[in-house]
Amino acid sequence: MAAPVKVYGPPLSTAVSRVLACLLEKDVEFQLVPVNMANGEHKKPEYLKIQPFGQVPAFQDESIAIFESRAICRYICEKHADKGNKNLYSTNPLVKASIEQWLEAEGQTYNPPSSALVFQLAFAPRMNIKQDEESIKLNDQKLSKVLDIYDQRLESSRFLAGDEFTLADLSHLPNTHYLVTVGNRGEAFSSRKNVDRWWNEISSRDSWKKVVEMQKSK
Amino acid sequence: MVMKVHGSVLSTAAMRVLIALNEKGLEFEFVPVDMRAGEHKKEHFLALNPFGQVPAFEDGDLKLFESRAITQYIAHVYEDKGTPLVCEGKPMATVVVWMEVEAHQFDPVASKLQWELVFKPMFGMATDAAVVEENEAKLAKVLDIYEARLSQSKYLGCDCFTLADLHHLPALTNLMASPVKKLFDARPKVSAWVADIMARPALAKVLAMRNQQ
């Protein structure tokens, strides 16, 4: 039996939690390897060997070492296509195209404003960094426009890529969780009928609940 | 029915798709979108891309947006045509890693530099030197990592040219014609890689198209 895969980094990291959610959806056994970021472990030569940009997560599976959370998720889904949630990253080319489109939309359009807000609202206070009010205002506006488009899309589609929960929806879980909890941005989501429905559905998944538990305990 | 690409020849994202189609030797129709007139924010275009951005793509009944999703679709569905664009016989994992690197580490910085040094002057706006300096420093750090990677691998994803390299081409076309060129020239492996991928005929075809419009 194959050894569990290794995920390096704290579950509190949005990018790490993205990978954890995917592993749980796919029923793939994993070992979480702590990285002491407060001590700068992620910037030290040993760690840079497995993630040259000095960020979390890093990932190892038998002989392969990869990084970038969305690349890791795709790898997990392709390698274990028959395990766990088979719809997460469909092998049907037309369905996959739609998943890729919304996964790219998450990475290119949703992620920038949402991660800026997560940093300002959730992490800066903890790190004793002064919040940038301009940045918060600007990114709240950007996020609002994106959510309007999402609400329109989700009017005619249960999930972003279609009728099934996929990697495209999963990819939104980490940032959104922080936004609606510690970030106090719940209203941006609950005030939009379809976004509200979608968020409630995807955040109630067992896999995500487990990740949130992991974030609480570390 | 022939494939359609809706966009502008000046758009780096649209260029990404056009290059991929040319690498594959595929027939397509280019449908210009008049961005200066705000066509990309109008109803008929929003039906193709609700985010109001170029490019948008059609292949029969399939409609797609997001250039990197479109190129991946092209590379997989037309894998037996033209340049492979994926790693033949080897796991795709590393190619996907470096596609994400382009998207999240290289492109944000490269886009800011192109905006300041290429597009602002085009629109009669003033370049912000502080933004340029800040982003040149960031790009330098990214390129140091590229230099190390390209010392171990002929191309970013593996030993052959793939989407991981292709996705950089539109930005490189702009940056290598700007003062930022010096950052690429200063790193031997990066410099050789840039020269190699920019010499590809598929890119030349897209630039010829751009010069005609």
Interface residues (C-beta under 8 A of the other chain):
Chain A: P52 F53 I64 I66 F67 E68 R70 A71 R74 Y75 E78 P93 L94 K96 A97 S98 E100 Q101 L103 E104 A105 G107 Q108 T109 P112 V146 I149 Q152 R153
Chain B: P50 F51 L62 L64 F65 E66 S67 R68 A69 Q72 Y73 H76 V77 P91 M92 A93 T94 V96 V97 M99 E100 V101 A103 H104 Q105 P108 I145 A148 R149
